[in-house]
């Protein structure tokens, strides 16, 4: 595993621990809700292991944290987004490559416009 990936995993673990602490969940209580051992959660929080996508989705749900944000921080994507990439493979990759150099504010503006288009309010 390369250094950048290790840094991301460590940052993700710190985020998960901060969110768990903010919810006043003990390690064992949290692990039970996630459906893994407390040792597994500890390893995730300390960046010793890379959590599976399914585990991260459960963690996000329990912490009431946006699952797409959590998955993105883990360099993973949810199944519905993965399916969209497959189904719209002619346009989505190009769209994402174009968007990569936009500012956060520009992306928010585009997202609002896309929601309007989706809802028929363009």
C-alpha positions, 0 to 999 in steps of 0.5 A: 500500500502506498503512502498516500493511501495509508494517509487517507486510511488514517485520516478516515479512522480519525474522522470515524473516531471523532464522530463516534466520540461525538455520539458518546458511543463506546468502542464496544457499543459501536462495534456491536451496532456495526456488526464487527468486533471492537478490535476491528473498529479499533483497527479502522480508527487507528488506520491499521486496516482498510474497512470494507465498503459494506462496513463503511456504509453501516458506520455512516448509518449508525453515525448519521454521517453522509455515506457518500462523503464517508465512502469518498474519503475512503476512495470508494463509491456506493453501488448505485453510483458504481452502476450509474458509472457503468450505465452512463459510461459514455458521459459520466467519466467525461463529466467528472474529468471536466469537473475535477478542476472546478471550485467547490462553489462551482460544483455546488452551483452545478449540483443545484442546477442538475437537481432542478433539471432532474425535478423538471424545474430547469 
